[in-house]
Structure formats: structure tokens, C-alpha cells
Amino acid sequence: SVDCSFSRGVCDWKQDADDDFDWNPADRDKGDGYYMAVPAFVGHKNDMGRLKLLLTDLKPKSSYCLIFSYRLAGEKVGKLRVFLANKKTAPVWEENKGKDEKWRTGKIEIFQGAETTNSVTFESERGKGKTGEIGVDNVILISGLCPED
């Protein structure tokens, strides 16, 4: 498995230059490193911030599982979507409200066919809320299908 966490991961993360705002590092509660977050007050409603994970060396005709922690904290905080580079139009994963402030786990299967996926984009869309944040942490890529819970 490949550790793509932000504080000590080996992966290549890039901020999208054509979006409305950047994702920013935020300290973890326990103080061991940081995660990436978009505070609710950044930008205007429906503004987008995109953080791209560049994937190199994925073998064609293989399956991978992208596992990540996420949190949508706050009233009407917005949406978190995940896009794969070769499926530009529709998100492969989307969440628009958190039941509480807890971190949850998201999983996405990546099948490498003839076209290989060379990036995964985490997109935050600003909601109407003024408090809270959208956060992403502990991004890990493992080969094979996603494990059952």
C-alpha cells in the first residue's frame, strides 16, 4: 500500500491553479501531523477548491482501492467530491452533509483499463454555512479491490 497522508506521505499533491481557493493544512487534535481542510468561511457559495493527487506507476489492467478519512463539520458546510482523471464529468464519490463532526472513511475503487487513471481530485464546494470545515486525511492507496467493512 502507498501512504499518501499529508504529513509524512510519499505522494505528489498539487493545488489546482484554476479553482477559487486552496486547501490548507490544519493541525490534528492529537498533534501528530496535519490534515488538509477548507474552512466554511473561505470563498463564496458554490466556489470550488481542488486538491489533486498525482498517481504515477499504477499498473494497467489492475485494481486499486483509494481509502481516505473525511469530515464535513458544520451546518450547510458544502460538498466534498472525488473525481478520477479519466472520468472527468461525474464524481465517483460525493458527500454533502455530516451527521456529526466525526471523521468517517471513504473508499473508491480504481480500475486501470486501457486508459490509466493518472490523478484523483478532491473537490470542496463551499456551502451557505459560516462555521465548520471540510477535511480530508489519511489517504492510502492499496492494490486490489476495496476491503469490505
N, C-alpha and C positions, 0 to 999 in steps of 0.2 A: 504494500500500500504506500501511497505517496502522501506525506503530510503537507498540506497547503495552508496550515494555520498561519495567521499573520505575524505572530511574534517570532516564531522560530521555523516556519515552514521553508521548503526549498522551492516553492513555485513562483512563477513570474506573474505578479498582479499589476494591472495598469488602470489608471483612472481614464475614463472616456473624455476626450477633449471637447466633444460636440454636445455634451449634455448641459444641464442647468447648474449643477452643484457637484461637489466632490463628496465621497465618503471619507470619514475621518476616524483615526484611531481613538478608541475610548478604553480607559483602564478597566480591567476586570475587577469584580468585587473583592476577590481574594488576593488581588495584587500580583498574580503571576501572569504577566504579559498583558496583551490587549486584544480587543476585537474591533471590527470595523462597524461604524454606526452612522446613521443620518438622524440628527435630532429633528423633532417635529417642526421646530420653528424656522428651519432653513428653507429659503426659497418661497415660492408662491404655490397655491393649489395647482395640482397637476404638473408641476415641474418634475423633471426626472434627473436622477443621479445614477450613473452606471459604473460598475466596477467589474473589470474583465480579468478572468483567469486564463492565461495563455497556456494551452496544452501542447506540448511537443512530445514526440516519441510514443504516441499511442499507436499500438499495432492495428493495421487494418483487419477487418473481419473478426474483431474481438468485442467482448462486452466489458463494460466498466460500470462501477457504481460510484456516484458522487454523493457523499454523505456530509451534511453540514448542520450546524446549530443555528437557529434563528429565533428572533423575538420581535413581536410587534407590540410595543408597550404604549399605552395611551389611547384616549378616545379619538376616533376618526384619524388615526395617525397616517394612513395611506396604504399603499400596496407594496408587496415585495414580489418580484417576478424573477424567474430564471429562464434565460434563453440559451440555446445551443447554436453555435455559429452556422451550422448548415441548415438550420430550421429557423431562419430569421424572423418569419412573420408571427408565429404564435409562440407564446411562452410554453415551456414544457412543465412549468410548475408555477403556481401563483397562490398567494395568501393575502387576505385583506383585513383580517382583524384577529387580534389575540384575545383569547378568553380571559387572560390574566397577564401578568408581567413575566411569566415563566419562560425559560428557554425551551424550545422544542426541537425535534430532529426532522430534517427534510432529507428525502432520498430521491435521486434521479438516475434512471438507467441510461447509459450512453452506449448505443450500439454503433460500432465502427463498421460501416458497409464499404462500398466502393469510395464514397466520399467520407473523409475523416473529419471529425469534429476537432477544430484547432483552437476553440475557445469557448468558455462558458461565461455568460454575463449575468451578474446580479444587478437588477434594476430596482431602484426605490422610487416610487411615485408619491409625491407629497399629498397628504390629505388636508382636511379642513382643520384638524386639531392643532393645538398650540403647545401641548405638553407630550412628553414621551419620546420614543425613538424607534427606529427600525435598526436592528442589529444582526450581524452575521459573524459566526465564529467557527472554529474547529472544522475547517473544510478539509476533507480527506477523500482521496481517490483510490479505490481498490479495484483490482481486476476481477472480472466475473460478475455474476448477477448480484443485485442488492439482496442482503440477507433479510429474511422475514423478521418481524419484531419479536 
